[in-house]
């Protein structure tokens, strides 16, 4: 079996998850990327081909001129539509490209959900050619949120208290991202949760989710995610209905939503597996060959009705965050340890001696701690002690 994997920059989801899973399945991987040099060290055993992967026509041409494909897959937020279109072109199993586009384009997501009658969020789209000044007269409640229409990871996401600030923030985003389409929408206040799903096109499995701790506005940085084994039946019914309206059904999906008095309000739908080590935690906590299962769905294989997920586990992913710009001069090394029944896995994300600006996004992550166990009190205590007993020093 041969799989074409579309990628931009290297990620832990690929190098620690999907590539080893493909090797265990005996799948030959051809990596298509616009950054071939960056993947040389991590994509061991793969054939790496340079390709303008953001252009589905380039992807189709590269595959057609190379060797036949049995599957086309990506875990990138930015490449889901391209992979789906390429799979459809070659008659291979794949996601519905329209569903992939609806999930990526947040304005289209809002329109789709409203048209289906499952949720309506007041929003105004600012096209790439529109001047931000038009937002001053937008029919929006305040405060509201402004963000790139197709952005990820809380990058360039801000809370605006009024029309003047909204226009100013939109102009600032445009200065950093010339020509970016933006979305301004009502601020959904409440607790942030996720639903993690896995489907084969016929049946959608719910793997649990996370309760996300987010930094205070005006930024929205994910600081910690605590595993939630199961949401209530009414919540899951709403999640299923909204994902169904979008057309989500194949492979993994990471759905973020605000819960308001039992009402599910989608924030965004990432039509891929949860990132920033949440996927690695899920695989470990549930005792599932999660990455293999995701890949199998893209070869057209049905999932078992019962995945056999382990129950009773607790887990947390927590991030060490930079609070200012500067050079990282001291930080803990990678660690794997069990303390009082809690398994800890810490991975640094930024090398010593490297200088960074302060971004106000997950690009400020200095390291990631994964903690799993069976006792929530012990897990909270051990995780807190880990961060209390270590330091990350940044020199301006």
C-alpha positions in Angstrom: 0.0 0.0 0.0 1.2 3.5 -0.9 0.1 6.7 0.8 0.9 10.2 -0.2 1.2 12.4 2.9 0.7 16.2 2.4 2.6 18.4 4.9 3.8 21.9 5.4 6.2 22.2 8.4 7.1 19.1 10.5 4.8 18.3 13.4 4.9 15.8 16.3 1.6 14.4 15.2 3.3 13.3 12.0 6.8 12.3 13.2 5.7 10.6 16.5 2.2 9.5 15.4 1.3 9.0 11.8 4.7 8.1 10.3 5.4 5.3 12.8 1.8 4.1 12.5 2.3 3.9 8.7 5.4 1.9 9.2 3.6 -0.5 11.6 0.9 -1.0 8.9 3.5 -1.7 6.2 2.5 1.4 4.3 4.9 3.0 1.9 4.8 6.8 2.5 5.6 9.4 -0.1 5.8 12.8 1.6 4.7 15.8 -0.5 5.8 19.1 1.0 6.8 22.7 0.2 9.5 22.4 2.8 11.5 19.2 1.9 14.6 20.2 3.8 12.7 20.6 7.0 11.4 17.0 6.9 14.7 15.3 6.0 15.6 14.4 9.6 12.1 13.4 10.9 10.6 11.6 7.9 12.9 8.6 8.1 12.2 5.9 5.5 9.9 8.2 3.5 10.4 9.4 -0.1 10.2 13.2 0.1 9.1 15.1 -3.0 8.9 18.9 -3.3 5.4 20.1 -4.1 3.4 23.3 -3.8 0.9 21.4 -1.6 -1.4 24.4 -1.1 -2.4 24.1 -4.7 -4.5 20.9 -5.3 -3.6 21.0 -9.0 0.0 20.7 -8.2 -0.7 17.8 -5.8 -2.7 16.0 -8.5 0.1 16.6 -11.1 2.9 15.4 -8.8 1.1 12.2 -7.9 0.0 11.4 -11.5 3.5 11.8 -12.7 5.0 9.6 -9.9 3.6 6.3 -8.8 0.0 5.2 -8.2 -1.6 6.1 -4.8 -3.7 3.9 -2.6 -4.5 6.8 -0.2 -3.9 10.5 0.1 -3.8 11.9 3.6 -2.9 15.0 5.5 -3.1 16.1 9.1 -2.6 19.8 8.3 -5.4 22.3 8.9 -4.3 24.1 5.8 -4.3 21.1 3.4 -7.5 19.2 4.1 -9.4 20.5 1.1 -6.4 19.9 -1.2 -6.0 16.3 0.0 -9.8 15.7 -0.3 -9.8 17.0 -3.9 -6.8 15.0 -4.9 -8.3 11.8 -3.4 -11.6 12.5 -5.3 -9.6 13.0 -8.6 -8.0 9.6 -8.3 -11.1 7.9 -7.1 -9.7 7.1 -3.7 -11.3 7.1 -0.2 -11.2 10.6 1.3 -13.1 13.4 3.0 -15.8 15.3 1.3 -13.9 18.3 0.0 -16.9 20.5 0.6 -16.9 19.5 4.3 -13.2 20.1 4.5 -13.7 23.6 3.1 -16.6 24.4 5.4 -14.5 23.5 8.4 -11.5 25.5 7.3 -13.4 28.6 6.2 -15.0 29.8 9.4 -17.4 32.2 7.6 -18.7 29.3 5.5 -19.0 27.2 8.7 -21.2 29.8 10.2 -23.4 30.1 7.1 -23.7 26.3 6.9 -24.7 25.9 10.5 -27.3 28.7 10.3 -28.8 27.4 7.1 -29.2 23.9 8.8 -30.9 25.5 11.8 -28.5 24.0 14.3 -26.8 27.2 15.5 -26.6 30.8 14.5 -23.7 33.1 15.5 -23.8 36.7 14.3 -20.8 37.3 12.1 -19.5 39.6 9.4 -16.9 38.5 6.8 -14.2 40.9 5.6 -13.1 39.7 2.2 -9.4 40.1 1.2 -10.3 43.1 -1.0 -12.5 44.8 1.6 -11.2 47.7 3.7 -11.4 47.2 7.4 -13.3 50.5 7.8 -16.5 48.7 6.7 -16.5 46.9 10.0 -17.4 50.1 11.8 -21.0 49.8 10.7 -21.3 46.1 11.0 -24.3 44.7 12.9 -22.5 43.0 15.7 -22.9 42.8 19.4 -19.9 44.0 21.5 -17.5 42.8 22.7 -16.9 40.7 19.6 -14.0 38.6 18.2 -12.0 39.3 15.1 -9.7 36.7 13.5 -8.4 35.4 10.2 -11.2 33.6 8.4 -9.0 30.6 7.9 -6.6 30.9 10.8 -5.4 28.4 13.4 -4.0 28.2 16.9 -5.4 31.5 18.2 -3.1 33.4 16.0 -4.3 36.9 15.4 -7.5 36.3 17.4 -8.5 39.4 19.5 -11.4 40.6 21.5 -12.7 44.0 20.5 -14.8 46.1 22.9 -16.3 48.5 20.3 -16.4 49.5 16.6 -13.3 51.7 16.7 -11.2 49.0 18.3 -12.5 46.4 15.9 -11.4 48.4 12.9 -8.0 49.1 14.5 -7.4 45.4 15.3 -8.5 44.4 11.7 -6.0 46.9 10.3 -3.2 45.5 12.5 -3.9 42.0 11.4 -3.9 43.1 7.8 -0.5 44.7 8.3 0.9 41.4 9.5 -1.1 39.3 7.0 -1.6 41.4 3.8 -4.7 40.3 1.9 -6.0 38.0 4.6 -9.8 37.5 4.7 -11.1 38.2 8.3 -14.1 37.2 10.3 -15.7 39.3 13.1 -18.3 37.5 15.2 -20.1 37.7 18.4 -18.1 36.7 21.5 -19.2 33.4 22.8 -18.7 33.6 26.6 -18.4 30.4 28.6 -16.3 27.3 29.3 -14.4 25.9 26.3 -14.5 22.2 25.6 -13.5 19.9 22.7 -15.0 16.7 21.2 -12.6 14.3 19.7 -14.2 12.0 17.0 -13.2 9.3 14.7 -15.3 8.1 11.8 -15.2 5.8 8.8 -17.9 7.6 6.8 -20.7 5.4 8.1 -20.3 5.6 11.9 -18.8 8.3 14.1 -17.1 7.3 17.3 -16.8 9.8 20.1 -13.4 9.4 21.9 -14.1 11.9 24.7 -12.8 15.4 24.7 -11.0 18.1 26.8 -11.9 21.0 29.0 -9.7 23.8 27.9 -8.2 26.5 30.2 -7.7 29.6 28.1 -5.9 32.8 28.9 -8.0 35.9 29.7 -9.1 38.1 26.8 -8.2 40.0 24.7 -6.0 37.0 23.6 -7.2 33.3 23.6 -4.2 31.1 24.3 -4.8 27.5 25.3 -2.9 26.9 28.5 -4.1 23.5 29.7 -6.4 20.8 28.5 -8.0 18.2 30.9 -9.4 15.0 29.5 -13.1 14.6 29.7 -14.1 11.0 29.2 -17.7 11.7 28.1 -19.9 14.7 27.6 -23.6 14.5 28.5 -26.0 12.9 26.0 -27.7 16.2 25.1 -24.3 17.8 24.4 -23.2 14.9 22.2 -26.5 15.0 20.3 -25.9 18.7 19.5 -22.3 18.0 18.5 -23.3 15.2 16.2 -26.0 17.4 14.6 -23.6 20.2 13.9 -20.8 18.0 12.6 -23.5 16.3 10.5 -24.6 19.6 9.0 -21.0 20.3 8.1 -20.5 16.9 6.5 -17.8 15.7 8.9 -17.6 11.9 9.0 -14.3 10.4 7.8 -11.1 10.2 9.9 -10.3 12.3 12.9 -11.9 15.6 13.9 -11.1 18.0 16.7 -14.1 20.2 17.5 -14.0 23.2 19.9 -17.1 24.5 21.4 -18.4 26.8 24.2 -21.0 25.3 26.5 -23.7 27.9 27.5 -26.3 26.4 29.8 -26.3 23.1 28.0 -26.2 24.7 24.6 -23.3 23.8 22.3 -21.8 26.8 20.3 -19.1 25.8 17.9 -15.9 27.9 18.0 -14.1 26.0 15.2 -13.8 22.6 13.7 -10.4 21.2 12.9 -11.0 18.3 10.5 -7.9 16.4 11.7 -6.6 14.8 14.9 -6.1 17.0 18.0 -2.6 18.6 18.0 0.0 19.9 20.5 0.4 16.4 22.0 -3.3 15.9 22.8 -3.4 13.2 20.2 -0.4 11.4 21.8 -2.2 11.6 25.2 -5.4 10.2 23.7 -3.7 7.3 22.2 -1.9 6.5 25.5 -4.9 7.1 27.8 -7.4 5.2 25.7 -5.0 2.4 24.9 -5.8 2.6 21.2 -3.7 2.3 18.1 -5.3 5.7 17.3 -3.0 6.8 14.5 -3.3 3.5 12.7 -7.1 3.7 13.0 -7.1 7.1 11.4 -4.9 5.9 8.5 -7.1 2.9 8.0 -10.1 5.0 7.4 -8.3 6.8 4.6 -7.7 3.4 2.9 -11.4 2.8 3.0 -11.4 0.3 5.8 -14.4 0.3 8.2 -13.8 0.8 11.9 -15.0 -1.8 14.4 -18.2 -0.9 16.1 -16.4 -1.2 19.5 -12.9 0.3 19.4 -12.1 -1.2 22.8 -11.0 2.0 24.4 -9.7 1.8 27.9 -11.9 3.5 30.5 -11.2 5.1 33.8 -8.2 7.1 32.9 -7.5 10.8 33.6 -5.2 13.0 31.6 -3.9 16.5 31.2 -1.8 18.4 28.7 -0.2 21.6 30.1 2.1 24.1 28.4 5.0 26.1 29.7 4.5 29.6 28.1 6.9 32.4 27.4 5.6 35.6 28.9 8.0 38.0 27.0 10.3 38.2 24.1 13.9 37.1 24.4 16.4 34.3 24.4 15.7 31.1 26.2 18.7 30.6 28.5 17.5 27.9 30.9 14.8 25.2 30.7 14.2 21.6 31.7 15.2 18.8 29.5 12.9 16.1 28.1 11.6 13.8 30.8 9.7 10.5 31.2 8.8 9.5 34.8 6.1 8.0 36.9 5.3 9.8 40.2 2.7 8.4 42.6 1.0 6.5 39.8 1.0 9.5 37.4 3.0 9.1 34.2 4.7 12.2 33.1 6.1 13.0 29.7 7.7 16.4 29.2 9.0 17.6 25.8 10.8 20.9 25.2 9.7 22.8 22.2 12.3 25.6 22.0 16.1 25.0 22.1 18.3 26.9 24.4 19.9 29.9 22.9 17.1 30.6 20.5 15.5 34.1 20.5 11.8 34.6 19.8 9.3 37.4 19.9 6.3 37.3 22.2 3.5 36.1 19.9 0.4 35.8 22.2 -0.3 32.4 20.6 0.7 28.8 21.0 4.0 29.8 19.3 4.9 31.0 22.8 4.9 27.4 24.0 8.3 26.5 25.5 7.4 22.9 26.4 4.6 20.4 26.8 3.7 18.2 29.7 1.5 15.1 29.2 0.3 13.6 32.5 -1.9 10.4 32.6 -3.1 8.2 35.5 -6.3 7.0 37.2 -6.5 9.5 40.1 -7.5 13.1 39.3 -6.3 14.5 42.6 -2.9 12.8 42.3 -2.6 14.0 38.7 -3.3 17.6 39.6 -0.9 17.6 42.5 2.0 15.9 40.5 1.5 18.2 37.5 1.5 21.3 39.7 4.7 20.1 41.5 6.4 19.5 38.1 5.9 23.2 37.1 6.6 24.5 40.6 10.0 22.8 40.8 11.2 23.9 37.4 12.1 27.2 35.7 12.2 28.6 32.2 14.5 31.6 32.0 14.2 34.1 29.2 16.8 36.8 28.8 15.6 40.0 27.0 
